[in-house]
Amino acid sequence: MKIIFSLCLSLFLFSCQKKKETFQTPNIADINEIIKTIIYRDSLPVFKNDTSNTAICIRLNKIAVKIKPSEKEGELIAAVEPPGNYVYVQHLLYSSKKSPAFFSKSDSTYLLYQNEVHKSLNIDLTFSKKLKTISFEESQADKYGSTPYYTLSIPIFSKDGNTAYVEGNHYFGGDGGGWALVLKRKDRQWQIIDTFRTWFS
């Protein structure tokens, strides 16, 4: 059944792409607001006045959206392992009795479209002045070193722009962990509506 679903989804996406549907590029202002919401609401200890020695990587990770050829029964909405640079459309559309889908099938082609935009972004410079930051190059050089740091991804949006999916990672020494967040825009404000673990070591 899952293989049939994957095949139908692939055919649906292919036919939609052939129609050359035009999409609006995700808004940079929305991306900045989402990143601020996550840092404040998740209480990440990355501000300059925090006693923690933890930094945040200034560059936002790019997550590619892919189509998975088949899906196992009962998979979670995301199953991204480090380095966590992709997520499957089927995971973003996955729903169960306990966990409703955050994205709809009508979002599918827009999710894939976002592979082509905002390939590299940094945290808003005016906001980042308040943060302890680490560059992408420094984070790669110190991946398993002594400086603990967080990374966040470029948000993936629904077609109506009111739902977003973001991944975060926390590296400390040789250990680490990752989590995913789903946000909804309510009354013009972004709110975190769900979080779940994606990996840990």
Backbone torsions as a table, in degrees:
resi	resn	phi	psi	omega
1	MET	NA	-43.4	179.7
2	LYS	-65.3	-36.4	178.9
3	ILE	-65.6	-40.5	177.7
4	ILE	-63.1	-42.2	178.6
5	PHE	-60.1	-45.2	-179.0
6	SER	-62.8	-41.7	179.1
7	LEU	-63.9	-45.4	179.3
8	CYS	-62.8	-41.2	179.2
9	LEU	-63.4	-43.0	179.0
10	SER	-61.8	-44.2	178.2
11	LEU	-64.2	-40.0	178.8
12	PHE	-62.5	-46.3	-178.9
13	LEU	-65.0	-40.1	-179.9
14	PHE	-63.7	-43.2	-179.2
15	SER	-67.3	-36.1	178.9
16	CYS	-68.6	-37.6	179.1
17	GLN	-66.1	-34.2	179.8
18	LYS	-65.9	-27.5	179.1
19	LYS	-76.5	-6.8	179.1
20	LYS	54.0	53.4	177.6
21	GLU	-63.6	137.2	179.6
22	THR	-97.3	139.7	-177.5
23	PHE	-125.0	156.4	174.4
24	GLN	-88.6	132.5	179.1
25	THR	-67.0	136.2	177.4
26	PRO	-52.6	138.5	-174.3
27	ASN	-76.1	131.1	179.5
28	ILE	-62.3	-37.1	179.3
29	ALA	-61.3	-40.6	177.3
30	ASP	-64.5	-41.9	178.9
31	ILE	-59.7	-46.5	179.7
32	ASN	-61.5	-42.4	-179.8
33	GLU	-65.3	-38.1	178.7
34	ILE	-64.6	-44.6	179.9
35	ILE	-62.4	-43.3	177.7
36	LYS	-62.6	-42.9	179.4
37	THR	-59.2	-44.7	-179.3
38	ILE	-64.2	-45.0	-178.0
39	ILE	-63.3	-43.2	-179.2
40	TYR	-75.3	-49.8	-174.1
41	ARG	-72.4	-32.1	176.6
42	ASP	-86.1	-0.2	178.0
43	SER	51.6	48.1	177.9
44	LEU	-68.0	128.0	-175.7
45	PRO	-81.7	62.1	-172.8
46	VAL	-120.0	12.9	177.6
47	PHE	-84.5	153.3	-176.4
48	LYS	-61.6	-27.6	-179.5
49	ASN	-89.6	1.6	175.7
50	ASP	-74.4	147.4	178.3
51	THR	-76.8	-17.2	179.2
52	SER	-67.4	150.0	176.3
53	ASN	-92.0	18.6	-173.5
54	THR	-87.5	137.2	179.5
55	ALA	-112.1	175.1	173.3
56	ILE	-127.9	137.3	179.4
57	CYS	-69.3	129.4	-176.0
58	ILE	-67.2	-28.7	-179.5
59	ARG	-87.5	134.9	175.2
60	LEU	-85.4	131.5	179.2
61	ASN	-66.7	145.7	172.8
62	LYS	-95.6	126.3	176.0
63	ILE	-106.5	121.6	175.7
64	ALA	-79.9	143.9	175.5
65	VAL	-103.2	124.9	-177.2
66	LYS	-122.6	163.4	173.4
67	ILE	-99.6	124.5	179.4
68	LYS	-87.6	132.1	-176.8
69	PRO	-64.1	-31.8	177.2
70	SER	-150.0	162.2	-175.7
71	GLU	-136.1	136.0	178.3
72	LYS	-82.1	148.4	178.2
73	GLU	-60.1	131.8	172.7
74	GLY	83.5	13.4	178.3
75	GLU	-68.5	151.1	179.0
76	LEU	-76.1	170.8	-178.5
77	ILE	-60.6	-31.7	176.6
78	ALA	-142.0	140.8	177.6
79	ALA	-139.3	66.6	-174.3
80	VAL	-99.7	126.4	179.8
81	GLU	-101.4	154.9	179.4
82	PRO	-58.5	140.2	7.9
83	PRO	-79.7	0.5	172.4
84	GLY	65.1	52.7	-177.0
85	ASN	-106.1	15.1	174.8
86	TYR	-154.7	160.3	174.3
87	VAL	-144.4	148.0	-178.7
88	TYR	-89.2	143.0	175.5
89	VAL	-53.9	-43.6	-177.6
90	GLN	-59.5	-34.8	178.2
91	HIS	-68.7	-37.0	179.2
92	LEU	-70.8	-25.9	179.7
93	LEU	-95.9	-5.6	-174.0
94	TYR	-62.6	138.8	175.1
95	SER	-144.2	157.2	176.1
96	SER	-148.4	-177.9	178.5
97	LYS	-62.9	-33.3	-178.4
98	LYS	-87.7	-27.2	-174.4
99	SER	-132.8	103.0	178.4
100	PRO	-70.7	154.1	178.1
101	ALA	-67.7	139.5	178.5
102	PHE	-91.0	-23.7	176.2
103	PHE	-117.3	152.8	-179.9
104	SER	-104.9	166.9	178.7
105	LYS	-59.6	-29.6	179.1
106	SER	-68.8	-14.6	176.8
107	ASP	-84.3	-11.7	-168.8
108	SER	-52.7	-52.2	-177.1
109	THR	-69.0	-30.7	177.9
110	TYR	-69.9	-35.9	176.3
111	LEU	-60.2	-43.7	178.9
112	LEU	-69.5	-37.0	179.2
113	TYR	-56.6	-34.6	-175.9
114	GLN	-68.6	-9.3	171.7
115	ASN	-63.0	-26.4	-173.1
116	GLU	-92.9	-5.5	-175.9
117	VAL	-122.8	158.4	178.3
118	HIS	46.8	57.9	-177.1
119	LYS	-72.7	-20.5	178.0
120	SER	-148.8	123.1	179.4
121	LEU	-139.6	149.7	173.5
122	ASN	-111.9	158.5	173.4
123	ILE	-61.0	140.9	-180.0
124	ASP	-45.7	123.9	-173.9
125	LEU	-62.1	-37.3	-179.4
126	THR	-66.6	-36.2	178.5
127	PHE	-76.3	-37.0	-174.3
128	SER	-67.2	-15.9	177.6
129	LYS	-63.5	-22.7	179.5
130	LYS	-85.4	-8.7	-170.8
131	LEU	-106.4	153.2	166.7
132	LYS	-81.3	115.7	-174.2
133	THR	-116.4	159.0	174.0
134	ILE	-135.2	139.1	179.7
135	SER	-74.5	163.7	177.4
136	PHE	-60.1	-42.2	-178.5
137	GLU	-64.3	-41.5	178.5
138	GLU	-65.2	-39.5	-179.1
139	SER	-65.3	-37.8	179.0
140	GLN	-69.8	-36.6	179.7
141	ALA	-71.2	-26.6	-175.7
142	ASP	-114.9	29.5	-174.0
143	LYS	-53.8	-39.5	-179.3
144	TYR	-121.5	28.3	-178.9
145	GLY	-91.4	-152.6	-171.9
146	SER	-93.1	-13.7	-177.0
147	THR	-89.5	111.7	176.5
148	PRO	-73.7	142.2	179.3
149	TYR	-154.8	159.8	176.8
150	TYR	-108.7	153.5	167.0
151	THR	-128.5	150.5	173.8
152	LEU	-127.8	155.9	-178.6
153	SER	-99.6	162.6	169.9
154	ILE	-67.0	127.4	-178.1
155	PRO	-60.5	146.4	171.8
156	ILE	-104.7	126.4	-172.4
157	PHE	-106.3	153.2	168.1
158	SER	-74.6	165.3	-177.5
159	LYS	-61.2	-36.0	179.6
160	ASP	-82.0	-3.1	176.3
161	GLY	76.2	10.9	-175.7
162	ASN	-107.3	-0.1	175.9
163	THR	-130.2	140.4	179.9
164	ALA	-139.7	146.7	178.1
165	TYR	-119.7	129.1	-178.2
166	VAL	-135.3	145.2	173.7
167	GLU	-114.5	143.8	175.7
168	GLY	-125.8	152.9	177.0
169	ASN	-134.9	146.5	177.1
170	HIS	-127.3	118.7	180.0
171	TYR	-111.2	131.0	176.7
172	PHE	-145.5	109.5	-174.6
173	GLY	62.2	-133.5	178.6
174	GLY	-88.0	2.8	-177.5
175	ASP	-108.8	175.4	177.6
176	GLY	176.0	-178.8	178.7
177	GLY	-165.8	157.9	179.7
178	GLY	-134.2	155.6	178.0
179	TRP	-145.5	159.7	177.3
180	ALA	-120.8	149.7	179.4
181	LEU	-129.9	143.7	171.2
182	VAL	-116.3	130.0	-179.2
183	LEU	-120.7	148.3	174.9
184	LYS	-125.3	144.8	174.5
185	ARG	-88.1	120.4	178.7
186	LYS	-131.0	126.7	-178.3
187	ASP	51.7	44.8	176.7
188	ARG	67.8	7.1	178.8
189	GLN	-116.7	141.8	176.5
190	TRP	-83.9	132.8	-180.0
191	GLN	-129.3	138.5	175.5
192	ILE	-77.9	121.2	-178.0
193	ILE	-107.7	-16.3	177.6
194	ASP	-159.3	145.2	173.2
195	THR	-137.7	148.6	177.2
196	PHE	-157.1	151.9	-177.6
197	ARG	-72.3	138.5	176.7
198	THR	-109.4	-32.5	177.6
199	TRP	-164.0	162.9	171.8
200	PHE	-160.9	156.5	177.6
201	SER	-146.2	NA	NA
